[in-house]
Amino acid sequence: MTFASELYEVMQTQSWDDLRTPATAIPLQGQTGDPDVDTDGTLLFDDSDAEQVALIFQMPHAWVHGSGVRLHVHWSKSTDAAGDVVWEEKHRIIKNGSVPGAWTDWAAATSRSQTIASDQAVLIDGFTEIQMTDCIGSDMLHVLIRRNPDAATDNYAADARLFDADMHYMVRGLGSEQEYPTR
């Protein structure tokens, strides 16, 4: 096998990548229960009101069409107080040329990168994989993320700091051969 053919083979295999949405880029106007913006640009979610943000992810051309995606939020406590935070998401799929799909129900995060502590360490909360069956590159995923202080296990009595939200997705190669993918 030649170097060029080996390189091509490596570039065509499947691997994970991130669609990132840093908190500093999330638009806040028009949201229900807008979080506060801290002086460092991160978003602060109250311990008393269910504040939320909206994110829209356009699926890349190199994404393995129809494969599931995995949402993560990168966050920390804003103080060293004890307690836990409950992050939730709901979403809808927007296929090009179609009416946006229905919203799912709110669902709590199902995993965490490490055990929560009484410090301000950055944590990553993950959610159940979102099924993207019959979707292709350039279709979109519209996601709402909120802290739910009304959840029984949300008992942290201060703001939760959101740094980033990302969507893990499976890619193959460098992209699509078509500028506008079709089904």
C-alpha positions as CSV (number, residue, x, y, z in Angstrom):
1,M,0.0,0.0,0.0
2,T,1.4,3.4,-0.9
3,F,1.6,6.4,1.5
4,A,-1.2,8.2,-0.4
5,S,-3.5,5.2,-0.3
6,E,-2.8,4.7,3.5
7,L,-3.5,8.4,4.1
8,Y,-6.7,8.2,2.1
9,E,-7.8,5.2,4.1
10,V,-7.2,6.9,7.4
11,M,-9.0,10.0,6.2
12,Q,-12.1,8.0,5.2
13,T,-12.5,6.0,8.5
14,Q,-15.1,7.1,11.1
15,S,-14.1,9.2,14.1
16,W,-15.8,11.5,16.6
17,D,-15.7,15.3,16.4
18,D,-17.4,18.3,18.2
19,L,-19.8,20.9,17.0
20,R,-19.1,23.5,19.6
21,T,-21.2,26.4,20.9
22,P,-19.2,28.5,23.4
23,A,-21.4,30.3,26.0
24,T,-20.0,33.6,24.7
25,A,-21.6,33.0,21.4
26,I,-25.1,32.0,22.6
27,P,-27.7,34.6,21.7
28,L,-29.8,35.6,24.7
29,Q,-32.5,38.0,23.5
30,G,-36.0,36.6,23.3
31,Q,-35.3,33.6,25.5
32,T,-37.6,32.5,28.4
33,G,-35.7,33.1,31.6
34,D,-32.5,34.5,30.3
35,P,-29.4,33.6,32.3
36,D,-27.1,36.4,33.4
37,V,-23.8,37.0,31.7
38,D,-20.8,37.1,34.0
39,T,-17.9,39.6,33.4
40,D,-15.9,36.8,31.8
41,G,-18.6,36.1,29.2
42,T,-19.9,32.9,30.7
43,L,-23.6,32.4,31.4
44,L,-24.9,32.1,34.9
45,F,-28.1,30.0,35.5
46,D,-30.1,30.8,38.7
47,D,-30.8,28.4,41.5
48,S,-34.5,29.6,41.7
49,D,-35.7,30.2,38.1
50,A,-35.5,27.7,35.2
51,E,-33.4,29.7,32.8
52,Q,-32.7,28.4,29.3
53,V,-30.8,29.1,26.1
54,A,-31.5,28.0,22.5
55,L,-28.8,26.4,20.2
56,I,-29.0,25.5,16.6
57,F,-26.5,23.0,15.2
58,Q,-26.2,22.5,11.4
59,M,-25.0,19.0,10.7
60,P,-21.6,19.0,8.8
61,H,-21.2,17.4,5.4
62,A,-18.6,15.0,6.8
63,W,-21.1,13.7,9.5
64,V,-22.0,10.0,9.1
65,H,-25.6,10.7,7.9
66,G,-28.3,9.3,10.1
67,S,-26.0,8.4,13.0
68,G,-26.8,9.5,16.5
69,V,-25.3,12.6,18.2
70,R,-24.4,13.3,21.8
71,L,-25.0,16.6,23.6
72,H,-22.7,17.7,26.3
73,V,-22.6,20.9,28.5
74,H,-19.4,22.1,30.1
75,W,-20.1,23.9,33.4
76,S,-19.0,24.6,36.9
77,K,-20.3,25.9,40.2
78,S,-19.8,29.7,40.7
79,T,-19.0,29.2,44.4
80,D,-17.5,26.5,46.6
81,A,-20.8,25.6,48.2
82,A,-22.1,22.0,48.3
83,G,-24.9,20.8,46.2
84,D,-25.8,19.5,42.8
85,V,-27.2,20.9,39.5
86,V,-29.7,19.4,37.1
87,W,-29.2,20.3,33.4
88,E,-32.0,19.4,31.0
89,E,-32.4,19.5,27.2
90,K,-35.2,19.2,24.7
91,H,-34.8,19.3,20.9
92,R,-36.4,19.1,17.5
93,I,-34.9,18.1,14.2
94,I,-35.2,20.5,11.2
95,K,-34.7,18.8,7.9
96,N,-34.0,21.0,4.9
97,G,-37.1,21.4,2.8
98,S,-39.3,20.2,5.6
99,V,-41.4,21.8,8.4
100,P,-39.5,21.6,11.8
101,G,-40.2,18.5,13.8
102,A,-42.0,18.4,17.1
103,W,-40.2,19.2,20.3
104,T,-39.2,16.3,22.6
105,D,-40.0,16.5,26.3
106,W,-37.3,17.9,28.7
107,A,-34.8,15.2,29.6
108,A,-32.1,15.4,32.3
109,A,-28.4,14.7,31.8
110,T,-27.6,11.0,32.2
111,S,-23.8,11.2,32.7
112,R,-21.1,13.3,34.3
113,S,-17.4,13.5,33.6
114,Q,-16.5,13.2,37.3
115,T,-18.0,13.3,40.7
116,I,-19.3,16.7,41.7
117,A,-17.2,18.4,44.4
118,S,-17.5,21.5,46.6
119,D,-15.2,23.4,44.4
120,Q,-15.5,25.1,41.1
121,A,-14.0,22.4,38.9
122,V,-15.3,22.2,35.3
123,L,-17.6,19.3,34.7
124,I,-19.1,17.8,31.5
125,D,-22.7,16.5,31.7
126,G,-23.9,14.3,28.9
127,F,-27.4,13.4,27.6
128,T,-28.9,10.3,26.0
129,E,-27.9,10.0,22.4
130,I,-30.2,11.9,20.0
131,Q,-31.4,9.7,17.1
132,M,-30.9,11.5,13.7
133,T,-32.4,8.7,11.5
134,D,-32.9,9.8,7.9
135,C,-31.0,13.0,8.4
136,I,-28.2,14.2,6.1
137,G,-25.6,17.0,6.2
138,S,-27.0,20.5,6.5
139,D,-30.1,19.3,8.3
140,M,-30.3,21.0,11.7
141,L,-30.8,20.2,15.3
142,H,-32.5,22.9,17.5
143,V,-31.7,22.4,21.2
144,L,-33.0,24.1,24.3
145,I,-30.8,23.8,27.4
146,R,-31.8,24.8,30.9
147,R,-30.9,24.4,34.5
148,N,-33.9,23.0,36.4
149,P,-33.8,24.3,40.0
150,D,-37.2,22.6,40.6
151,A,-35.8,19.1,40.1
152,A,-35.5,17.2,43.4
153,T,-31.8,16.7,43.1
154,D,-30.9,20.3,42.1
155,N,-29.8,21.5,45.5
156,Y,-26.9,23.9,44.8
157,A,-27.9,27.3,46.2
158,A,-26.0,29.5,43.8
159,D,-25.5,30.2,40.0
160,A,-24.3,27.4,37.7
161,R,-21.7,28.6,35.2
162,L,-22.1,27.4,31.5
163,F,-18.9,27.5,29.5
164,D,-19.8,25.6,26.4
165,A,-22.2,23.2,24.8
166,D,-21.1,20.7,22.2
167,M,-22.6,18.0,20.1
168,H,-20.4,14.9,19.5
169,Y,-21.0,13.5,16.1
170,M,-19.4,10.7,13.9
171,V,-17.5,11.9,10.8
172,R,-16.3,10.0,7.8
173,G,-13.6,11.6,5.6
174,L,-13.3,15.3,4.9
175,G,-16.9,16.2,3.8
176,S,-19.5,15.6,1.1
177,E,-18.9,15.6,-2.6
178,Q,-22.0,17.7,-3.1
179,E,-22.3,21.3,-1.9
180,Y,-26.1,20.7,-1.2
181,P,-26.6,17.1,-0.1
182,T,-29.8,15.4,-1.2
183,R,-31.6,12.4,0.1
